[in-house]
Structures are given as structure tokens and as C-alpha cells.
Amino acid sequence: MIPLQAVAIALVGLGGLAVVTARDPLRQTLVAGLYGLALVILFVIFQAPDVALSELVVSSIAFPFILLAALAKLRGRRRP
Amino acid sequence: MSLRVRLGLFAVSGAVLGGLLVWALTGLPAFGDFQGEYGQILNNVAGHERHVTNVVSSVVFDYRGFDTLGEEFILFTAVMGVALLLREARDDRERPRDEARSDAVRAVGLLLVAPTVVVGLFVVAHGYLTPGGGFQGGVGVAGGLVLLYAAGRYRAYRAASPHGLIDFAEGTGAGGYAAVGVAALFAGGLFLQNVVDLGTKGTLAAGGTIPILNVASALEVAAALVLLFHEFLEEVMYPE
């Protein structure tokens, strides 16, 4: 394992921890997006660029969008 | 169950699980030890068998094209389910005026719309030459479109993605993928067999049916994502 790979794995571990410890859903959505970027870096370093691109579009476009829309809807309902 | 019994149960099951984990970890192959025969073979043959420089695309749209057909229809069905659950007769109602108010969000967002769509299209077009392909590029294009809403106006976003056109694109993408497979039968091959001229390796005209399936899946993915975004945004835009 080269140092860069070790750093990437550690980043992903820390990112996962950060997602679990964020309690506010809105913050958690943003942290999850950053965690996705850490995974993208991991995949690039391990020479899987196709998977990295898939992870990039899913974790920074599709997934946060759906979460944010759901959160916005819930917020609108709480404050009539 | 009392607290002591619970703790005892946890101690026993925790110890067993921990022991099993350590046992499994010691039996793992060494770091970087790759045993995938199939991958090695494909790396050697895909280049001259399919004239593609991105082996992954030859797996996704050719050697394992049938699996991708299934995935296309998983996405198609999932989005159809969302639409069935969420879609109401709202299209006749007037679109709400909803605009991004922050100047910074507007400026950065609108600047990003065109580059995001272009990068998405680039990733689709070069899917079988460089990393990327229909799925990644398709989501990118949909993401660029939705930026129109995030950084501009909901009306502008809906005007740029009319429902009829998006439904049509989704159907064409999913149906087109299956149609290419059936067309191979009429050409005397097997379902989804690569029967088209393979072209020159390293150019856009390479890979036979791979580019066609690539574009079909890009259409399907981009349209499915935009439809998904529509349904979710409608929920936000029209509070009950």
C-alpha cells in the first residue's frame, strides 16, 4: 500500500464517521456529499476512474438533490 | 429481560462476532492481490475484439450488455413508480414564481449550467474511449439542467425540460436499448450481439453497437433523473 492509498482510506473512514455523527439532517446531507467526494478520491487513487465518475455524479447530484427536496418539503410542512 | 441478562447476551454474541471477524480478516488475500480471471482476460482481448480503449464500456455495453438492459429497466421502473406515487394533475396550474435570491448563488450557478451540461455530453460521447459513459454523463446532463432551478427560476427549469419531451426521451432510451438487442436477431446474430462494423480503435467511430447502446442509456438515465427531479420539485413547489 502506498502512502497516498493509506491517506485515501483514512479519509473515507473519517468521512463515514462524520456522516454518522452529524445529527442535523441538512448538515448531514452536505457532509454525505463531502464523504462522496472522499470516495471519489479513493476510487481515482485505486485506478477505477469509471467508478469514480459514477460515484461523483451520484453523490454530488442525484442523492443530495433528492434529500434536499425531501427536507425542503418537510420544512414547509412544519412551518405553515 | 433484565439488564444483566442483556449485558451477558451482548458479551457472548459480541465475543463470537469479534472472533469471527478476526478469523475472517486473517484469511483475506493480501492487499492488492487480484484474482479476477475474467478481468485479466477482458483486459487482454477487449481492445482487439471490440476496438474500444475503455474496457469497462465493452463490459457494460457488450460482454455484459444484457445486465445493463436489466439495470436500464430497473431505473425506468423505479422512476415510473415515483411518478405514479407523486404525480398529480398539476400541469394545468400556473407555475409558481420561485427565484434564487442570492446574487452569489445566481452568478456561480448560472455560470455552471453550460459547463456541466457540456461535460456531461463529453463524458457520454467519449464513454468507450476514456472513462465515463451513458450513466455518468446522463446524470451530469440532468444535474446541469436542475442547476437552472437551483440558481435561476423554477419556470426556466421547467421550460428547458418540457414533460412531453422528457417522457419521450426516457421511453426512446429504454426502448432503444432493447431495440438494438432485437435488431441483432434480425441481422442473424444473438440478442444484443455486436453485429455492427467495429470501426477504427481510438476514434469516435469504434465499438460497433457499443456507442449506440451508450447513447441510448445516456438518454434513458438523463431523462429518468430529470423526471425524478420534476416529481420531487413539484412536491416542494406546491405545498398542500
Boltz contact constraints between the chains, C-beta under 6 A:
constraints:
  - contact:
      token1: [A, 1]
      token2: [B, 31]
      max_distance: 6.0
  - contact:
      token1: [A, 49]
      token2: [B, 131]
      max_distance: 6.0
  - contact:
      token1: [A, 50]
      token2: [B, 56]
      max_distance: 6.0
  - contact:
      token1: [A, 50]
      token2: [B, 131]
      max_distance: 6.0
  - contact:
      token1: [A, 53]
      token2: [B, 131]
      max_distance: 6.0
  - contact:
      token1: [A, 53]
      token2: [B, 132]
      max_distance: 6.0
  - contact:
      token1: [A, 53]
      token2: [B, 136]
      max_distance: 6.0
  - contact:
      token1: [A, 54]
      token2: [B, 136]
      max_distance: 6.0
  - contact:
      token1: [A, 57]
      token2: [B, 136]
      max_distance: 6.0
  - contact:
      token1: [A, 57]
      token2: [B, 139]
      max_distance: 6.0
  - contact:
      token1: [A, 57]
      token2: [B, 140]
      max_distance: 6.0
  - contact:
      token1: [A, 61]
      token2: [B, 139]
      max_distance: 6.0
  - contact:
      token1: [A, 61]
      token2: [B, 143]
      max_distance: 6.0
  - contact:
      token1: [A, 62]
      token2: [B, 139]
      max_distance: 6.0
  - contact:
      token1: [A, 66]
      token2: [B, 232]
      max_distance: 6.0
  - contact:
      token1: [A, 69]
      token2: [B, 232]
      max_distance: 6.0
  - contact:
      token1: [A, 69]
      token2: [B, 236]
      max_distance: 6.0
  - contact:
      token1: [A, 72]
      token2: [B, 236]
      max_distance: 6.0
  - contact:
      token1: [A, 73]
      token2: [B, 235]
      max_distance: 6.0
  - contact:
      token1: [A, 73]
      token2: [B, 236]
      max_distance: 6.0
  - contact:
      token1: [A, 76]
      token2: [B, 239]
      max_distance: 6.0
